């Protein structure tokens, strides 16, 4: 499952620097696949849309921090547990029940985001 940030977020920003994929953004901020990854050319998002690595994507939430699901690996391949959830003072970084993802899929995404 990907991690989401719920509306209980207090916008403290503790989660953002902990993400090894640079998948966490402040509410209202545009994001790119390139930030914090090795992606330099086009990237195919999970919905099939092909985007340039540096193409700005619309914010997922305007009010609270959000996690770009195409970049979230639940810290697989980096840490034992999602670091955003570990540091969140209000426990609003939770697994998204609408996005069931296997460990294999998360590790494959990590490898795709961070080319060796």
C-alpha positions in Angstrom: 0.0 0.0 0.0 1.2 3.5 -0.6 1.2 5.9 2.3 -1.2 8.9 2.5 -1.4 11.9 4.7 -4.8 12.4 6.3 -6.6 15.7 6.9 -5.4 15.5 10.5 -2.0 16.8 9.3 -0.9 19.8 11.3 1.6 20.9 8.6 4.6 20.5 10.8 6.8 19.3 8.0 8.6 16.6 10.0 7.8 14.0 7.3 9.2 15.8 4.3 12.9 15.5 4.9 12.6 11.9 6.0 11.4 10.6 2.6 14.2 8.9 0.6 12.2 9.4 -2.6 11.3 13.0 -2.2 7.7 12.0 -2.5 6.3 14.3 0.2 5.3 17.9 -0.6 3.7 20.8 1.2 0.1 21.4 0.3 -0.4 23.4 -2.9 3.1 22.7 -4.2 3.7 21.3 -7.7 6.0 18.3 -7.9 8.1 16.5 -10.4 9.3 12.9 -10.8 12.9 14.1 -11.1 13.1 15.6 -7.6 15.0 13.2 -5.4 15.2 10.5 -7.9 17.5 9.4 -10.8 14.8 10.0 -13.4 16.1 12.2 -16.2 13.8 11.5 -19.2 10.2 10.5 -19.6 8.4 8.5 -16.9 5.2 6.5 -17.1 2.9 7.2 -14.2 0.8 4.4 -12.8 -2.3 5.8 -14.6 -0.4 5.3 -17.9 0.3 9.0 -18.5 3.8 9.6 -19.8 5.5 12.7 -18.3 8.8 14.4 -18.7 11.0 14.0 -15.6 11.0 17.7 -14.9 7.3 18.3 -15.8 5.5 19.9 -12.9 2.5 17.9 -11.7 -0.5 19.4 -10.0 -0.6 19.3 -6.2 -2.5 16.4 -4.8 -3.7 18.5 -1.8 -3.8 22.2 -1.4 -4.2 22.3 2.4 -1.9 19.7 4.0 1.3 17.9 3.1 0.7 15.1 0.5 2.6 12.1 -0.8 3.0 11.6 -4.6 2.0 7.9 -4.9 4.1 7.4 -8.0 7.1 8.1 -5.9 6.2 6.4 -2.6 7.9 3.1 -1.9 6.9 2.9 1.8 10.7 3.3 2.3 11.2 -0.3 1.0 14.8 -0.8 0.1 15.9 2.1 2.4 14.4 1.5 5.9 12.4 -1.1 7.9 9.3 1.1 8.1 7.9 4.2 6.4 9.9 7.1 7.9 7.1 9.6 7.5 4.9 7.6 9.8 7.7 7.1 12.2 8.2 10.8 12.7 4.7 12.1 12.4 3.6 13.6 15.8 -0.1 13.1 15.0 0.0 9.8 13.3 -1.6 11.0 10.1 0.8 9.2 7.7 -1.1 6.0 7.2 -1.4 3.2 4.6 -3.9 3.9 1.8 -6.4 1.1 1.8 -7.4 2.1 -1.8 -3.8 1.4 -3.0 -2.9 -2.2 -2.3 0.8 -2.7 -3.4 3.0 -5.7 -2.8 6.5 -5.5 -1.5 7.8 -6.6 -4.9 6.0 -3.8 -6.6 7.3 -1.2 -4.1 10.9 -2.5 -4.5 10.5 -2.5 -8.3 9.4 1.2 -8.0 12.4 2.0 -5.9 14.7 0.5 -8.5 12.9 2.4 -11.2 13.2 5.7 -9.3 16.8 5.2 -8.3 18.8 3.8 -11.3 22.1 2.3 -10.4 
